[in-house]
Amino acid sequence: MTVTYKDWHEMLPFALHGYGTSVRTSTGATPFSLVYGMEVVLPVELYQQRMKKAFDKKVKPRVFREGDLVLKKVLSFAPDSRGKWTPNYEGPYVVKRAFSGGALMLTTMDGEDFTRPVNSDAVKKYFA
């Protein structure tokens, strides 16, 4: 915790914060909540709420419906001779069925079904 015993006073505020925000077995509450009537709100929690609000304001959820044309991300495990010039997406495919959890059943343009569902994070809409 400390390098030497001479700087223990620098760690004292952290120890007091830990003591004041831990639940006591005798009362079933924290000393902070007994004194102030509410639980402590950390600056990290306020920052996280603010960041979530800013993110939700900009980002719109992607909704896929049956019949939508999509491109599927290529997940190549073997290195290709073309290097960074290999295509990142393949398709287009047609969404056959969209599940509530974000999984999609795809078919090729010829009507051949995929055997496994694809996560909606691995596809993007194709605009013809």
N, C-alpha and C positions, 0 to 999 in steps of 0.2 A: 504494500500500500504506500508506504513512504520510504524514501531512500535513507534518510537519517531520522533519528528521534528528535532532532531540533526543529523540524518543520511540521510537527503534529497539529499545531494550531491552524494550519492551512486546510486540513482535512476535517476540522470540527464542524463546519456548516453541513457537509455531506452526511456526517454521522447524526447530527441533530435532525436533519430531514428524514433520514431512514428511521430514526426512533419515533418521530412524530407521525409518520404515515404508515406504521405497521400496526396491525390489529392486536389489541391486548386481550388475552383470554379471560381476564376477570370481568371486563366490561363488554367484550364482544365488539368494540369499536376502536377507532384510532383516536389518539389524543387530539389530533388536529380537528376531527369531526366533532368531538365533544366541546372544544373551545369555540369553533367558528360555526358549527351547525351544518356543515357541508363537507364533502370530501375535497381533497386538494386537487386542483386542476394544474397539471404540468404544462409548461410552455410547449413541450413536444406534442401534446394532445391538441392544443390550440392550432399549432402549425399544421398538423396532419389534417385537421378539419378544413383549414383554409386551403390547403393544397387539393384536397378532394373536391371542394366546391369549384375551384378554378379548373380542374380537370373535367369535371362533369359539365361545366358550362361550354367547353370547347368540343368535347368528344361526343359524337352521336353513336348510339348502338347500331351495329350492323344487323339488319334483319334479312334473312333469306327466305324466299317463298318457293313453293313448287313451281317449276318451269323457268326459274331464273337461270341465266347463263353465268357460269363461274369459271375461273382459272384456278387450278390446283397447284400448290407450291411443290416444287420438285425437291425431295429430300434425298440427295445423293450421298451415299456413304463412301463410294469409291471415287478417287480423284479422276477427273476427266482430262483428256489431252488438251481441251480447249481452255482450261483454267478458268479465269474469271469471266470468260465469254460464253460459258455454258448457260442455257436458258434457266431462269429461276422459276418459271411457271409453265405448265402444260395445259392444254385444253383447246377449246372450251368444252365444258361439260354442262349437263342439264341437272338441276336439282330435282331429284325424284321425290324425296321426302325430307322435311326439316323437323327435327326433334326439338323439344323444349330446352334440353340441356346444351344445345349448340352443335349437336352432331348432325351431319347431312349425309343422306344416301344419294350418290351421284350415278348418272348414266352417261355414256358417251353419246355423241350426236347420232350414232348409228343405232342406238337403243340397247347397247350392251350394259348390263348392270355391274356396278362394283360390288365385290363380295363383302367388303368392310365399310363401315361408316367413316366419314372424314370429319375432323374437327373444323368448326367454322373459322378458327384462327388460321388455318392452313389454306384458306381459299379467299379470293377476292372477286368482286363482281366483274363480269366481262360485258363491255358495252360495244355492241356491233355497229 
